């Protein structure tokens, strides 16, 4: 590994550590909403399992990687939102059945 590739890998590892810290902070947070009729608390946990540059990405500097990483994370968040919406519909259905 060249010194430049090593530097990029170190920066990527540091970025990965920052993402882990952010994910831990998110895991500790929740949203709580109350109305006159119902209360709900929902966790905002989003777990990033790993982030590594590809061999091609190792040849680029960290500034070149960040826009792609942001795009990938936005796609992951969108997918998580879709999953959460599907789960919400399931919860609403379950609550409806339990209340009838």
C-alpha positions in Angstrom: 0.0 0.0 0.0 1.4 3.4 -1.0 1.7 6.2 1.6 -1.1 8.0 -0.2 -3.4 4.9 -0.1 -2.5 4.5 3.6 -3.5 8.1 4.3 -6.8 7.7 2.5 -7.4 4.4 4.4 -6.7 6.2 7.7 -9.0 9.0 6.9 -11.7 6.5 5.9 -11.3 4.7 9.2 -11.6 8.0 11.1 -14.7 8.8 9.1 -16.1 5.3 10.0 -15.4 6.0 13.7 -17.3 9.3 13.4 -20.3 7.6 11.7 -20.3 5.0 14.6 -20.3 7.8 17.2 -23.2 9.4 15.4 -25.1 6.1 15.1 -24.6 5.6 18.9 -26.0 9.1 19.5 -29.0 8.3 17.3 -29.6 5.0 19.1 -30.0 6.9 22.3 -32.6 9.3 20.9 -36.2 8.9 20.4 -39.3 10.9 19.3 -42.2 11.1 21.6 -45.5 12.5 20.4 -48.7 12.9 22.4 -52.2 14.0 21.4 -55.4 14.1 23.4 -56.1 10.5 22.2 -52.8 8.7 21.9 -49.1 8.8 22.9 -46.2 7.2 21.0 -42.4 6.9 21.5 -40.3 5.8 18.6 -36.6 5.1 18.5 -34.5 6.8 15.9 -31.8 4.1 15.8 -29.9 3.8 12.6 -27.0 1.4 12.7 -24.2 1.7 10.2 -22.5 -1.7 10.1 -19.4 -0.8 8.1 -17.9 1.8 5.7 -14.8 0.9 3.7 -13.4 2.5 0.5 -13.2 0.2 -2.5 -9.8 -0.4 -4.1 -10.7 2.4 -6.6 -11.8 4.6 -3.7 -8.5 4.1 -1.9 -6.8 5.8 -4.8 -8.9 9.0 -4.3 -8.7 11.5 -1.6 -11.2 11.7 1.2 -12.9 14.7 -0.3 -13.8 12.7 -3.4 -15.3 9.9 -1.3 -17.6 12.1 0.9 -20.2 13.0 -1.8 -20.6 9.4 -2.7 -20.8 8.3 0.9 -23.4 11.0 1.5 -25.5 9.7 -1.5 -25.2 6.1 -0.3 -26.3 7.1 3.3 -29.2 9.1 1.9 -30.3 6.0 0.0 -30.0 3.9 3.1 -32.0 6.5 5.1 -34.7 6.5 2.4 -34.9 2.7 2.5 -35.1 2.8 6.3 -37.9 5.4 6.0 -39.9 3.1 3.6 -39.4 0.2 6.0 -40.5 2.3 9.0 -43.6 3.4 7.0 -44.5 -0.3 6.3 -44.0 -1.1 10.0 -46.2 1.8 10.9 -49.0 0.4 8.8 -48.5 -3.0 10.5 -48.6 -1.3 14.0 -51.8 0.6 13.1 -53.4 -2.6 11.9 -52.4 -4.4 15.1 -53.7 -1.6 17.3 -57.0 -1.5 15.3 -57.5 -5.2 15.8 -56.7 -5.0 19.5 -59.1 -2.1 20.0 -62.0 -3.7 18.2 
